[in-house]
Amino acid sequence: GFFGGLDDFIRGRVELAARVAVEIRFQDGHILTCGADGPSGIGAKAKTEEQHLTDFHEHVNYGGKPIAKDTANAIVSQISRLEEMEDVRDILCLLT
């Protein structure tokens, strides 16, 4: 591939898959750089359960149909006992 041996180095290593670097060079010579050293929630950047819950409650408000807080809490409650549920499709009822 374009990056030679880098493809083989990254293959199968999820913690490296999202590493990116962006550099923008302006006509006046100014350079703006930004990077991410991998996805959050994996490996050294693992999240606590509380951080995952905070992210979940933030993300359910995105999009054209935000999920009400009570509904989001009910989803979390059901997912926390997923192994005990007879039919996991019951979770989908909360989304309709």
C-alpha positions in Angstrom: 0.0 0.0 0.0 0.9 3.6 0.0 2.5 3.4 3.5 4.5 0.3 2.7 5.1 -1.8 5.9 2.8 0.5 7.9 -0.3 -1.5 6.8 1.2 -4.7 8.2 2.1 -3.0 11.4 -1.4 -1.7 12.0 -3.4 -4.7 10.8 -5.2 -6.3 13.7 -4.2 -3.6 16.2 -7.4 -1.6 16.8 -5.6 0.8 19.2 -3.5 2.1 16.3 -6.2 2.1 13.6 -7.5 5.7 14.3 -4.2 7.5 14.6 -4.3 10.5 12.4 -2.3 13.7 11.9 -3.5 16.7 9.9 -1.3 19.5 8.8 -2.6 22.6 7.0 -0.2 24.9 5.3 -1.4 28.4 4.7 -0.2 30.7 1.8 1.4 33.0 4.4 3.6 30.2 5.7 1.5 29.5 8.8 1.2 25.8 9.6 -1.7 24.4 11.7 -1.4 20.8 13.0 -3.7 18.6 14.8 -3.6 14.9 15.6 -5.3 12.1 17.5 -3.2 9.2 18.8 -6.0 6.6 18.7 -9.6 6.0 19.7 -10.8 6.7 23.2 -12.1 3.7 25.2 -9.4 1.3 24.1 -6.1 0.2 25.7 -4.3 3.0 27.5 -7.3 5.3 26.8 -9.9 3.0 28.4 -12.9 4.7 29.9 -14.6 4.1 33.1 -18.2 2.9 33.2 -19.2 6.4 34.3 -17.4 8.0 31.3 -19.2 5.6 28.9 -22.5 6.5 30.5 -21.8 10.2 30.2 -20.9 9.7 26.5 -24.0 7.7 25.9 -26.3 10.3 27.5 -24.5 13.0 25.4 -24.7 11.0 22.1 -28.4 10.1 22.3 -29.2 13.8 21.9 -27.5 13.9 18.5 -29.5 13.5 15.3 -33.0 14.4 14.2 -34.7 12.3 17.0 -33.1 12.9 20.4 -34.0 10.3 23.0 -35.6 11.5 26.2 -33.6 11.2 29.3 -36.1 8.8 30.9 -35.9 6.6 27.8 -32.1 6.7 27.8 -32.1 5.7 31.5 -34.5 2.8 30.7 -32.2 1.7 27.9 -29.1 1.7 30.2 -31.1 -0.2 32.8 -32.1 -2.9 30.3 -28.6 -3.2 28.8 -27.1 -3.6 32.3 -29.1 -6.8 32.7 -28.7 -8.0 29.1 -27.7 -11.5 30.0 -30.9 -11.9 32.0 -33.3 -10.7 29.4 -35.5 -13.3 27.5 -35.7 -11.2 24.4 -33.3 -8.3 23.7 -35.6 -6.9 21.1 -37.5 -5.4 24.1 -34.8 -2.7 24.0 -35.9 -1.7 20.5 -39.4 -0.9 21.9 -37.9 1.9 23.8 -36.6 3.5 20.5 -39.9 3.6 18.6 
